[in-house]
Amino acid sequence: MAMNGLKISYEDNFFTYHQPFEQSVAVVPDGTTCIDVARKVAVRCKHKQDWDESFFVGDLGWILDQYKKWKKELPRVEVYYAVKANSLQPMISTLATLGCGFDCASKNEIAMVLNQGVSNDKIIYSHPCKFTSHILFAKDEGVDTMTFDNEEEIYKLKELYPEARLVIRLRVKDNDARSTFGDKFGATVEEAKELITRAIKLKMRVVGVR
């Protein structure tokens, strides 16, 4: 399929990214590694004026294999890819083609995913402290599933988007993670009980746990 001039198909194995925002997808011979591609790109770019800028090489075939493995081993568990992890168009386009769901943390990420033809029911607005304008954008686009981990967010959503489907975000211990979010986001189990009770009293729909 073609999206915004970028041709992507299941047979494409690698994509390269070079500042500023130049993206391309290429089919490579079997056995070619990301290191091989990176070396070729480096040689090709060394004669350019901006030769010392960074670039990124990724294996879309590996992404496809991992997604297939997930669906085989956990067929009842829907995947929601966190866009902030890698928001490059080849990544989003490939996952969208596979039918993946998306975890979006901002208005821009929601718009990016919607522009790839993803339906609004495959998106969860995951930021626990949302801007008013971003909530209204999500509402206008029909993105109604969103997370919360504090009482203020419940009242905000009650006022701006009472039809929203809420998912409580729990705090987890992730000391071994490269980037820890447990200190900033998420409610403890005891806090979650109180927050869910408050949301129900306000006639908000709590549909899940994150």
NORNOR-V772413 format. One record per run of one state. SS is the DSSP state (~ for helix, > for strand, _ for the rest). FROM is the first residue (numbers start at 1). LEN is the number of residues. If there is no record, write none. Layout:
BEGIN
ss:SS from:FROM len:LEN
ss:SS from:FROM len:LEN
END
This chain:
BEGIN
ss:_ from:1 len:1
ss:> from:2 len:2
ss:_ from:4 len:2
ss:> from:6 len:2
ss:_ from:8 len:6
ss:> from:14 len:5
ss:_ from:19 len:3
ss:> from:22 len:5
ss:_ from:27 len:7
ss:~ from:34 len:12
ss:_ from:46 len:9
ss:> from:55 len:5
ss:~ from:60 len:14
ss:_ from:74 len:6
ss:> from:80 len:3
ss:~ from:83 len:3
ss:_ from:86 len:3
ss:~ from:89 len:10
ss:_ from:99 len:2
ss:> from:101 len:4
ss:_ from:105 len:2
ss:~ from:107 len:8
ss:_ from:115 len:5
ss:~ from:120 len:3
ss:> from:123 len:3
ss:_ from:126 len:6
ss:~ from:132 len:9
ss:_ from:141 len:4
ss:> from:145 len:4
ss:_ from:149 len:2
ss:~ from:151 len:10
ss:_ from:161 len:4
ss:> from:165 len:4
ss:_ from:169 len:1
ss:> from:170 len:1
ss:_ from:171 len:16
ss:> from:187 len:1
ss:_ from:188 len:1
ss:~ from:189 len:13
ss:_ from:202 len:3
ss:> from:205 len:5
ss:_ from:210 len:1
END
